[in-house]
């Protein structure tokens, strides 16, 4: 389950990376910050730091912020809520 969530988040990040400046006050129509939809989802956006597989910041990632479509954010939030309700969630 955790790997599935990570893959979904990774794909969402890739699709949003070239679409909007990370620090922009106004996002393109239909895009949201994941933390605004569900602040309980832990985000580890290493492309904005040097401790990733590139060993440098990736172009276009000015801040560790996950921006994705509202639909994708709501889907991730639903998965997060479902995981939290499971007795074997293990602190997701």
N, C-alpha and C positions, 0 to 999 in steps of 0.2 A: 504494500500500500504506500509506504513512504517513498519508494522509488518511483511509483506512478505519479505521485504528487510532484516530486522533483522534476520528472520529465515534462509534465504539463507546465510547470513554472518556467523551466528552461525554454520550452518552445514559445511560450507567451513572451518571454523576455526577448527572444530572437526576433519575433515578429514586430515588437514594439520598438526595438533599438534604433532602427533607421527612420522611424516615423515622427518622433517628437524629441525636441531638446529636453533633457532630463530636468533641468532647473526652470523650465518655462512655467510661468504662472498660469497660462492658459494652455490646456491640452487640446489636441484635435478632437472633433466631435466623436463621441463614442468611446473615448479613452479615459481611464481613471488611474489613480495611484492605488495599488493594492492595499496599502496601509489605511487608506480612507474607507475602503469597503470592509476590510476585516483586519484590524490591528493585532489580532491574536496569531496571525500567520507569521512565523519566523522567516525572515528574508536574509539570505546570504548572497549578496550581489557582488561577487568578487571581481567582476570585470571592471569595476570602478576603483579597484585597489591593485596593488602589485603582487599580492599573494595568490595568484591564479596560475593556470598552466602556461600562460604567455610570459609570466614574470614581469609584466608591465601593465599599465592601465590600457584597456582596449579603447580604441577610438570610438567616440560617441557616448561613452559612459562617464559622465562628469560627476555623478553622485550615486551612492548605493540605493537607488530608488527603483522599484518595480512598477513600470507603467505598462498597462495592457488594456485590452478592450473590457468594457464593463461586463459583457457576457462572460468572458474568461474569468474575471475577478469574482463574479458571483458564483461561477462553477467551482472555483477553488475554495471559496468560502463555504459552499455546501459540503464539499469533501472534508474540510476542516471540522465543521460541525458534526458530521457523521463520525469522523474518527474520534472526536472528543466524547461521543456518547457510547463508544465501545468500551466494555470493561477491560479489554486487553490493550488499550490505546498506548500505554507506556509513556505518557507525557508528550504526545504529539501536540 
